[in-house]
Amino acid sequence: MTMVKDIEEGCRTPKRSACRIPAAMVCPPAPKKKPAIYPARKRVPPKKGYFVPPDLELIFRVAPTREAFA
């Protein structure tokens, strides 16, 4: 009979404090960046220079494009 009574009264939102959504909490601070293990060093260019292949222009040659006929 209790079930019939609940259906007749309809649904209700619980009002007890245990059923309430807790108040908004303060967000924790953002994580801090870890210090670098090794100090930043500038790279020194090689003593003999960088390798430049003799046919470098042939590798990166631009292919001719076809133009549309008007």
Short mmCIF file of the C-alpha atoms (twelve columns), coordinates in Angstrom:
data_MODEL
# 
_entry.id   MODEL 
# 
loop_
_atom_site.group_PDB 
_atom_site.id 
_atom_site.type_symbol 
_atom_site.label_atom_id 
_atom_site.label_alt_id 
_atom_site.label_comp_id 
_atom_site.label_asym_id 
_atom_site.label_seq_id 
_atom_site.Cartn_x 
_atom_site.Cartn_y 
_atom_site.Cartn_z 
_atom_site.pdbx_PDB_model_num 
ATOM 1  C CA . MET A 1  0.000  0.000  0.000   1 
ATOM 2  C CA . THR A 2  2.930  2.332  0.498   1 
ATOM 3  C CA . MET A 3  3.703  2.087  -3.191  1 
ATOM 4  C CA . VAL A 4  0.189  3.193  -4.120  1 
ATOM 5  C CA . LYS A 5  0.537  6.181  -1.790  1 
ATOM 6  C CA . ASP A 6  3.859  7.221  -3.420  1 
ATOM 7  C CA . ILE A 7  2.370  7.021  -6.923  1 
ATOM 8  C CA . GLU A 8  -0.622 9.119  -5.939  1 
ATOM 9  C CA . GLU A 9  1.540  11.861 -4.400  1 
ATOM 10 C CA . GLY A 10 3.795  12.049 -7.477  1 
ATOM 11 C CA . CYS A 11 7.548  12.394 -7.738  1 
ATOM 12 C CA . ARG A 12 9.430  14.929 -5.647  1 
ATOM 13 C CA . THR A 13 12.987 16.152 -5.454  1 
ATOM 14 C CA . PRO A 14 14.738 14.981 -2.275  1 
ATOM 15 C CA . LYS A 15 15.199 17.846 0.203   1 
ATOM 16 C CA . ARG A 16 17.588 16.216 2.709   1 
ATOM 17 C CA . SER A 17 21.079 17.696 3.034   1 
ATOM 18 C CA . ALA A 18 22.600 14.289 2.238   1 
ATOM 19 C CA . CYS A 19 20.944 14.391 -1.219  1 
ATOM 20 C CA . ARG A 20 22.052 17.924 -2.140  1 
ATOM 21 C CA . ILE A 21 24.839 18.699 -4.602  1 
ATOM 22 C CA . PRO A 22 27.879 19.885 -2.611  1 
ATOM 23 C CA . ALA A 23 28.924 23.533 -2.844  1 
ATOM 24 C CA . ALA A 24 31.528 24.402 -5.472  1 
ATOM 25 C CA . MET A 25 35.077 23.952 -4.235  1 
ATOM 26 C CA . VAL A 26 38.061 26.094 -5.142  1 
ATOM 27 C CA . CYS A 27 40.110 24.622 -7.984  1 
ATOM 28 C CA . PRO A 28 43.639 23.514 -7.123  1 
ATOM 29 C CA . PRO A 29 46.492 25.646 -8.480  1 
ATOM 30 C CA . ALA A 30 47.935 24.842 -11.885 1 
ATOM 31 C CA . PRO A 31 50.872 22.417 -11.888 1 
ATOM 32 C CA . LYS A 32 54.271 24.052 -11.918 1 
ATOM 33 C CA . LYS A 33 56.766 23.384 -14.666 1 
ATOM 34 C CA . LYS A 34 59.680 21.245 -13.525 1 
ATOM 35 C CA . PRO A 35 63.095 22.896 -13.720 1 
ATOM 36 C CA . ALA A 36 65.311 21.880 -16.614 1 
ATOM 37 C CA . ILE A 37 67.866 19.221 -15.754 1 
ATOM 38 C CA . TYR A 38 70.458 20.507 -18.218 1 
ATOM 39 C CA . PRO A 39 71.083 24.197 -18.906 1 
ATOM 40 C CA . ALA A 40 70.127 25.372 -22.397 1 
ATOM 41 C CA . ARG A 41 73.123 25.379 -24.743 1 
ATOM 42 C CA . LYS A 42 73.480 26.983 -28.137 1 
ATOM 43 C CA . ARG A 43 74.506 24.603 -30.889 1 
ATOM 44 C CA . VAL A 44 77.850 25.302 -32.439 1 
ATOM 45 C CA . PRO A 45 77.931 24.839 -36.234 1 
ATOM 46 C CA . PRO A 46 80.225 22.068 -37.487 1 
ATOM 47 C CA . LYS A 47 83.843 23.066 -38.118 1 
ATOM 48 C CA . LYS A 48 83.830 21.714 -41.686 1 
ATOM 49 C CA . GLY A 49 80.422 23.193 -42.495 1 
ATOM 50 C CA . TYR A 50 77.153 21.465 -43.324 1 
ATOM 51 C CA . PHE A 51 76.934 18.760 -45.997 1 
ATOM 52 C CA . VAL A 52 75.545 20.072 -49.288 1 
ATOM 53 C CA . PRO A 53 74.982 17.444 -51.978 1 
ATOM 54 C CA . PRO A 54 76.028 18.551 -55.471 1 
ATOM 55 C CA . ASP A 55 72.622 17.796 -57.052 1 
ATOM 56 C CA . LEU A 56 70.460 19.462 -54.404 1 
ATOM 57 C CA . GLU A 57 68.648 21.640 -56.959 1 
ATOM 58 C CA . LEU A 58 67.630 18.542 -58.951 1 
ATOM 59 C CA . ILE A 59 65.926 17.015 -55.921 1 
ATOM 60 C CA . PHE A 60 63.821 20.073 -55.156 1 
ATOM 61 C CA . ARG A 61 63.067 21.104 -58.721 1 
ATOM 62 C CA . VAL A 62 59.511 22.354 -59.186 1 
ATOM 63 C CA . ALA A 63 57.514 20.333 -61.717 1 
ATOM 64 C CA . PRO A 64 55.927 22.394 -64.517 1 
ATOM 65 C CA . THR A 65 52.224 23.045 -64.012 1 
ATOM 66 C CA . ARG A 66 49.603 22.621 -66.686 1 
ATOM 67 C CA . GLU A 67 47.479 25.648 -67.349 1 
ATOM 68 C CA . ALA A 68 43.812 25.285 -68.155 1 
ATOM 69 C CA . PHE A 69 42.803 26.187 -71.691 1 
ATOM 70 C CA . ALA A 70 40.504 29.206 -71.885 1 
# 
